[in-house]
Amino acid sequence: MTRNISAMIGSVDDGLVRLLGWQPDQIVGSASTTFIHPDDQVSAVALWMDMLANPGSTRVWRGRYRTADGNWKWVEMVNVNHLDDPDLGYVHSSMSAVPASESSLEDELRQRKHMFSRLSEALPLGLFEIDSDRRIVTTNGRLHAIIGVPPCPTAKALFAHVAPKDRSLLDAALADALAGRDVDDCEIRFRNGSSAAAKSSPRVCCISLRPLSNDEGFVTGAIGILSDVTERVNLRRDLERRATVDDLTVCLNRKATLDLLFQTLSRRQPNEPGIAVAFVDLDHFKDVNDTHGHAIGDQLLCAAASRLQSAIRRQDRIGRIGGDEFLVICPNVESPARALDIANRLDRSLRGVVYLGPTQVTLDASIGVAWSTGHIEADALVAEADRAMYESKGSGRPMLRSGPPPARPERRSPDPEAAAHASNATAHVRA
């Protein structure tokens, strides 16, 4: 048969009449899609548009045509595009019946594809398939709903909203799958939009990939599943935060503070600057609670934590280790004098009146600093800072005690007091 650019049938020969049973006056002048099975129309239209974009091209299509008796027949059509030929100006299509064995196989494959498609749409997971050139073969609706991107021809376009820091991670996962390796539980962040909210709260998705191969064992593509795990990740982060952060002041809690100090001391190399620890105790805090109530006391603790935060260096960390006690961990402190400078800055931040609504409270604190360049346990360094803090309560003025760290003596008896003082300089300041 021949068809014009709109796929309207212009003529048919006797062979097509015998194949389908339609008389010429029943089929000529109709759109060819009228006789194509609904499930095959997408592939037929796609092939037709591809052929129109390539004058003089030949395209082969398989699908089901309706016969005059109302049944469907599997046919193969060889379509030659003569639309640009001024003497012809049509598409010439030669149609032949597909053998019964092949048509049965085609039906089975289509049924399986249809079942897979229905299953993929029912799953709460995003599904996608790519070929070896990372072109998209198929996707399901859930995928587009999760990542906020409409159907795209390539993986690059499909995953355009991946957070910049995670793009290399996704590229590596796709490369592994196309190299024949399985990929499991790769967490990728997606930013569905350019707003500040989208950037600060990205969706977190977990991607797993499996390579696809042909009969010869060559990888032809990969299939992937994507699940939205944002709530799970947020819950995990919340649990981690609760395990390490003091809920009231948002400083590190006691355990996390001591763990961090242990890690900081363990990582320090012999040629690096020393480590200082400032022990902060809010003075007269019990009087504030007794006079104004615990709610005002809690606000005062938060105000103190905020002031300490504004006074520390970028690398320093603050922990709340008791009711009104804070510990400031300060790595890379060059000298005892520098440790005292840090303590003085903390001192100044904690002086003065704090206005908590209609309530006016005077903030006051005692601070002790311990500094070390030698080998010392975390508990011993904290104990030195604690002693310095108690000494500062009675001194009323800044004090500094320092000296070169002595060589570690041979241990003849377990003397914890001597071990605590070895290789340390202690600074005291009263706020």
C-alpha positions as CSV (number, residue, x, y, z in Angstrom):
1,M,0.0,0.0,0.0
2,T,1.0,3.7,-0.3
3,R,0.5,6.4,2.3
4,N,0.9,10.1,2.3
5,I,2.7,12.2,4.8
6,S,-0.2,12.0,7.2
7,A,-0.2,8.2,7.0
8,M,-3.5,8.2,5.1
9,I,-3.8,5.1,2.8
10,G,-3.8,6.1,-0.8
11,S,-3.8,2.7,-2.6
12,V,-3.6,-1.0,-1.9
13,D,-2.9,-3.9,-4.2
14,D,-4.6,-7.4,-4.4
15,G,-1.9,-8.9,-2.1
16,L,-3.0,-6.7,0.8
17,V,-6.6,-7.5,0.1
18,R,-5.9,-11.2,0.3
19,L,-3.7,-10.7,3.5
20,L,-6.2,-8.6,5.5
21,G,-9.5,-9.3,3.8
22,W,-10.4,-5.6,3.3
23,Q,-11.7,-4.4,0.0
24,P,-9.9,-1.3,-1.4
25,D,-13.0,1.0,-0.9
26,Q,-13.0,-0.1,2.8
27,I,-9.5,0.9,3.5
28,V,-8.4,3.6,1.0
29,G,-8.7,7.1,2.4
30,S,-8.5,5.9,6.1
31,A,-5.6,6.6,8.5
32,S,-3.5,3.5,8.8
33,T,-3.6,3.8,12.6
34,T,-7.3,2.9,12.4
35,F,-6.3,-0.7,11.6
36,I,-3.3,-1.0,14.0
37,H,-3.7,-2.6,17.4
38,P,-3.9,-0.1,20.3
39,D,-0.9,-1.6,22.0
40,D,1.2,-1.3,18.8
41,Q,0.3,2.2,17.9
42,V,3.1,3.9,20.0
43,S,5.8,1.9,18.2
44,A,4.2,2.5,14.8
45,V,3.9,6.3,15.3
46,A,7.5,6.5,16.6
47,L,8.8,4.6,13.6
48,W,6.7,6.8,11.2
49,M,8.1,10.0,12.7
50,D,11.6,8.7,12.6
51,M,11.2,7.8,8.9
52,L,9.7,11.2,8.0
53,A,12.8,12.8,9.6
54,N,15.0,10.8,7.2
55,P,14.0,11.2,3.5
56,G,14.7,8.2,1.4
57,S,15.1,5.9,4.4
58,T,13.7,2.4,4.9
59,R,12.2,1.3,8.2
60,V,10.8,-2.2,9.2
61,W,8.0,-2.5,11.7
62,R,6.2,-5.4,13.2
63,G,2.8,-5.3,14.8
64,R,-0.8,-6.3,14.6
65,Y,-3.3,-5.2,11.9
66,R,-7.1,-5.7,12.1
67,T,-8.5,-8.0,9.5
68,A,-11.9,-7.7,7.9
69,D,-13.3,-10.5,10.1
70,G,-12.4,-8.5,13.3
71,N,-9.3,-10.5,14.3
72,W,-5.7,-9.3,14.6
73,K,-2.9,-10.5,12.3
74,W,0.8,-10.1,13.0
75,V,2.4,-8.5,10.0
76,E,5.8,-7.2,9.1
77,M,6.0,-4.0,7.0
78,V,8.9,-2.7,5.0
79,N,8.4,1.1,4.6
80,V,10.3,3.1,2.1
81,N,10.1,6.9,2.3
82,H,9.5,8.4,-1.2
83,L,7.8,11.6,0.0
84,D,10.7,13.8,-1.3
85,D,10.6,12.2,-4.7
86,P,8.6,14.6,-7.0
87,D,7.5,11.6,-9.2
88,L,6.2,9.5,-6.3
89,G,5.5,11.6,-3.2
90,Y,4.4,8.7,-0.9
91,V,5.6,6.0,1.5
92,H,5.5,2.6,-0.1
93,S,4.8,-0.2,2.4
94,S,5.2,-3.9,1.6
95,M,3.3,-6.1,4.1
96,S,3.8,-9.8,4.8
97,A,2.3,-12.1,7.4
98,V,4.6,-13.1,10.4
99,P,4.8,-16.9,10.8
100,A,2.6,-18.3,13.5
101,S,5.5,-19.4,15.6
102,E,7.1,-15.9,15.6
103,S,3.8,-14.2,16.2
104,S,3.2,-16.4,19.2
105,L,6.6,-15.4,20.6
106,E,5.8,-11.8,19.9
107,D,2.6,-12.1,21.8
108,E,4.3,-13.7,24.7
109,L,7.0,-11.1,24.8
110,R,4.4,-8.3,24.7
111,Q,2.4,-9.9,27.4
112,R,5.4,-10.1,29.6
113,K,6.3,-6.5,28.8
114,H,2.8,-5.5,29.6
115,M,2.9,-7.4,32.9
116,F,6.3,-5.8,33.8
117,S,4.9,-2.4,33.0
118,R,1.9,-2.9,35.2
119,L,4.0,-4.3,38.0
120,S,6.5,-1.4,37.8
121,E,3.7,1.1,38.0
122,A,2.3,-0.6,41.1
123,L,5.6,-0.6,43.0
124,P,6.4,2.2,45.4
125,L,9.9,2.3,43.7
126,G,11.2,4.2,40.8
127,L,12.4,2.0,38.0
128,F,14.6,2.8,35.0
129,E,16.6,1.0,32.3
130,I,19.5,2.5,30.4
131,D,21.5,1.1,27.4
132,S,25.2,1.0,27.1
133,D,25.3,4.6,26.0
134,R,23.3,5.7,29.0
135,R,20.2,6.4,26.9
136,I,16.9,5.8,28.7
137,V,15.1,2.7,27.5
138,T,12.2,2.7,30.0
139,T,11.0,4.3,33.2
140,N,8.0,4.1,35.4
141,G,5.8,6.9,36.7
142,R,6.9,6.6,40.3
143,L,10.5,7.5,39.3
144,H,9.5,10.8,37.8
145,A,7.3,11.6,40.8
146,I,10.2,11.0,43.2
147,I,12.9,13.0,41.4
148,G,10.6,15.6,39.9
149,V,11.8,15.3,36.3
150,P,9.7,14.3,33.3
151,P,10.6,11.6,30.9
152,C,14.0,12.3,29.3
153,P,16.1,10.6,26.6
154,T,19.4,10.3,28.5
155,A,20.5,9.5,32.1
156,K,22.2,12.9,32.3
157,A,18.9,14.7,31.7
158,L,16.9,12.3,33.9
159,F,19.2,12.9,36.8
160,A,19.7,16.7,36.3
161,H,18.5,17.5,39.8
162,V,21.2,15.4,41.6
163,A,23.1,17.6,44.1
164,P,26.4,18.7,42.7
165,K,28.5,16.9,45.3
166,D,26.8,13.6,44.5
167,R,27.0,13.7,40.7
168,S,30.4,12.0,40.7
169,L,29.0,9.3,43.0
170,L,26.1,8.6,40.6
171,D,28.4,8.6,37.6
172,A,30.6,6.1,39.3
173,A,27.6,3.9,40.1
174,L,26.4,3.9,36.5
175,A,29.9,3.2,35.3
176,D,30.2,0.2,37.6
177,A,26.8,-1.2,36.4
178,L,27.8,-0.8,32.7
179,A,31.1,-2.5,33.5
180,G,29.2,-5.6,34.8
181,R,29.2,-4.9,38.5
182,D,26.3,-4.8,40.9
183,V,25.6,-1.6,42.8
184,D,23.7,-1.6,46.1
185,D,22.3,1.1,48.3
186,C,24.0,4.2,46.8
187,E,22.6,7.2,48.6
188,I,22.1,10.2,46.3
189,R,20.6,13.6,47.1
190,F,18.2,15.3,44.7
191,R,17.3,19.0,44.8
192,N,13.9,19.4,43.3
193,G,14.2,23.1,42.5
194,S,16.6,26.0,43.0
195,S,14.9,27.5,46.0
196,A,16.7,27.8,49.4
197,A,14.4,25.2,50.8
198,A,15.2,22.7,48.1
199,K,18.9,23.3,48.6
200,S,18.7,23.0,52.4
201,S,16.4,20.0,52.5
202,P,17.2,17.8,49.5
203,R,15.4,14.5,48.9
204,V,17.7,11.5,49.6
205,C,17.2,8.5,47.4
206,C,18.8,5.1,47.5
207,I,19.8,3.6,44.1
208,S,20.7,0.0,43.3
209,L,21.7,-1.2,39.8
210,R,22.1,-4.5,38.0
211,P,23.9,-4.9,34.6
212,L,22.0,-6.4,31.7
213,S,23.8,-8.6,29.1
214,N,23.1,-10.4,25.9
215,D,23.5,-14.1,25.0
216,E,27.2,-13.6,24.4
217,G,27.7,-12.1,27.8
218,F,28.3,-8.5,26.7
219,V,26.8,-5.8,28.9
220,T,24.1,-4.0,26.9
221,G,22.8,-1.8,29.7
222,A,21.6,-1.7,33.2
223,I,18.4,-1.7,35.2
224,G,18.0,0.4,38.4
225,I,15.6,0.9,41.2
226,L,15.3,4.1,43.2
227,S,13.6,4.6,46.5
228,D,13.0,7.8,48.5
229,V,14.7,7.3,51.9
230,T,14.5,10.9,53.0
231,E,12.5,10.2,56.1
232,R,14.7,7.3,57.1
233,V,17.9,9.4,56.6
234,N,16.3,12.3,58.6
235,L,15.4,9.9,61.4
236,R,18.9,8.4,61.4
237,R,20.4,11.9,61.6
238,D,18.0,12.9,64.4
239,L,19.0,9.8,66.4
240,E,22.7,10.6,65.8
241,R,22.1,14.2,66.9
242,R,20.2,13.1,70.0
243,A,23.1,10.8,70.8
244,T,25.7,13.6,70.6
245,V,24.0,16.9,71.2
246,D,22.6,18.5,74.4
247,D,19.0,19.3,73.6
248,L,18.9,22.5,75.6
249,T,22.0,24.3,74.6
250,V,22.7,22.5,71.3
251,C,26.3,22.0,72.4
252,L,27.9,18.6,72.4
253,N,26.7,16.4,75.3
254,R,29.1,15.0,77.9
255,K,29.8,11.7,76.2
256,A,30.3,13.3,72.8
257,T,32.6,16.0,74.3
258,L,34.9,13.5,76.0
259,D,34.9,11.2,72.9
260,L,35.9,14.2,70.8
261,L,38.7,15.2,73.2
262,F,40.0,11.6,73.2
263,Q,40.0,11.6,69.4
264,T,41.7,15.0,69.3
265,L,44.5,13.9,71.6
266,S,44.9,10.6,69.8
267,R,45.3,12.3,66.4
268,R,47.8,14.9,67.5
269,Q,51.3,14.4,66.0
270,P,54.5,15.2,68.0
271,N,55.4,18.1,65.8
272,E,52.0,19.7,66.0
273,P,50.9,22.6,68.4
274,G,49.4,21.7,71.8
275,I,45.8,21.2,72.8
276,A,44.0,23.4,75.3
277,V,40.9,22.6,77.3
278,A,38.9,25.3,79.0
279,F,36.6,24.3,81.9
280,V,33.8,26.8,82.3
281,D,31.5,26.9,85.4
282,L,28.7,29.5,85.7
283,D,28.9,31.2,89.1
284,H,25.8,31.6,91.3
285,F,23.7,29.6,88.9
286,K,21.8,27.9,91.7
287,D,20.8,31.3,93.0
288,V,19.4,32.1,89.6
289,N,17.3,28.9,89.6
290,D,16.1,29.5,93.2
291,T,15.3,33.2,92.6
292,H,13.8,33.2,89.1
293,G,12.9,29.6,88.4
294,H,14.3,26.8,86.3
295,A,12.9,28.2,83.0
296,I,15.0,31.4,83.4
297,G,17.9,29.2,84.4
298,D,17.5,27.2,81.2
299,Q,17.5,30.5,79.2
300,L,20.6,31.6,81.0
301,L,22.4,28.3,80.0
302,C,21.4,28.9,76.4
303,A,22.6,32.5,76.5
304,A,25.9,31.4,78.0
305,A,26.3,28.7,75.3
306,S,25.6,31.2,72.6
307,R,28.1,33.7,73.9
308,L,30.8,31.0,74.2
309,Q,30.0,30.0,70.6
310,S,30.6,33.6,69.4
311,A,34.0,33.7,71.3
312,I,35.6,30.5,70.1
313,R,37.8,29.9,67.1
314,R,36.4,28.1,64.0
315,Q,38.1,24.8,65.0
316,D,37.1,24.8,68.6
317,R,34.1,22.9,70.0
318,I,31.9,23.4,73.0
319,G,30.3,20.7,75.1
320,R,28.0,20.8,78.1
321,I,29.3,18.3,80.6
322,G,27.2,19.2,83.6
323,G,24.3,21.3,84.8
324,D,26.1,24.6,84.5
325,E,29.5,23.4,83.3
326,F,30.9,23.6,79.8
327,L,34.1,22.3,78.3
328,V,35.8,24.0,75.3
329,I,38.2,21.9,73.3
330,C,40.8,23.9,71.5
331,P,43.2,22.1,69.1
332,N,46.3,23.7,67.5
333,V,47.2,26.0,70.4
334,E,50.8,27.1,70.1
335,S,51.7,28.0,73.7
336,P,50.4,28.4,77.2
337,A,50.1,32.2,76.6
338,R,47.9,31.5,73.6
339,A,45.7,29.2,75.8
340,L,45.4,32.0,78.2
341,D,44.4,34.4,75.4
342,I,41.6,32.0,74.5
343,A,40.5,31.8,78.2
344,N,40.4,35.6,78.4
345,R,38.3,35.9,75.3
346,L,35.8,33.4,76.8
347,D,36.0,35.4,80.0
348,R,35.0,38.6,78.3
349,S,32.1,36.9,76.5
350,L,30.6,35.8,79.8
351,R,30.7,39.1,81.6
352,G,27.7,41.4,82.1
353,V,24.0,41.5,82.2
354,V,21.7,39.1,80.3
355,Y,18.1,40.2,79.6
356,L,15.8,37.2,79.5
357,G,12.5,38.8,78.7
358,P,11.5,41.0,81.6
359,T,14.1,39.4,83.8
360,Q,17.6,40.8,84.2
361,V,20.3,38.4,85.3
362,T,24.1,39.0,85.8
363,L,26.2,36.4,84.1
364,D,29.4,35.4,85.8
365,A,31.7,32.4,85.4
366,S,34.9,30.8,86.5
367,I,37.3,29.4,83.8
368,G,40.2,27.1,84.1
369,V,42.5,26.2,81.2
370,A,44.8,23.2,80.8
371,W,47.3,23.0,77.9
372,S,49.4,20.1,76.8
373,T,51.9,19.1,74.1
374,G,52.9,15.8,75.6
375,H,51.2,12.4,76.1
376,I,48.2,12.8,78.4
377,E,44.9,11.0,78.8
378,A,41.7,12.9,78.2
379,D,40.4,12.5,81.7
380,A,43.7,13.8,83.1
381,L,43.6,16.9,81.0
382,V,40.0,17.6,82.0
383,A,41.0,17.1,85.6
384,E,43.7,19.7,85.3
385,A,41.3,22.2,83.7
386,D,38.8,21.4,86.5
387,R,41.5,22.1,89.2
388,A,42.4,25.4,87.4
389,M,38.7,26.4,87.4
390,Y,38.4,25.9,91.1
391,E,41.6,27.8,91.8
392,S,40.4,30.6,89.7
393,K,37.3,31.0,91.9
394,G,39.5,32.1,94.7
395,S,42.2,34.0,92.8
396,G,40.0,36.7,91.4
397,R,42.6,37.4,88.7
398,P,44.1,35.8,85.7
399,M,46.9,33.3,86.5
400,L,49.3,31.3,84.3
401,R,51.5,28.4,85.2
402,S,53.6,27.0,82.4
403,G,56.9,25.4,81.6
404,P,58.6,23.2,79.0
405,P,57.2,19.7,78.9
406,P,59.6,17.4,80.7
407,A,60.7,14.1,79.3
408,R,58.5,11.2,80.3
409,P,60.1,9.6,83.3
410,E,60.5,5.9,83.7
411,R,57.4,4.6,85.6
412,R,58.5,3.1,88.9
413,S,55.1,3.4,90.6
414,P,51.6,4.2,89.5
415,D,51.4,7.9,90.5
416,P,48.2,9.3,88.9
417,E,48.9,12.8,90.2
418,A,52.4,12.9,88.6
419,A,51.0,11.5,85.3
420,A,48.3,14.2,85.3
421,H,50.9,17.0,85.6
422,A,53.5,15.6,83.1
423,S,54.0,17.6,79.9
424,N,51.3,20.2,80.9
425,A,51.0,23.9,81.4
426,T,47.9,25.2,83.2
427,A,46.4,28.6,82.9
428,H,43.7,30.0,85.3
429,V,41.4,32.9,84.7
430,R,38.5,34.2,86.8
431,A,35.6,35.8,84.9
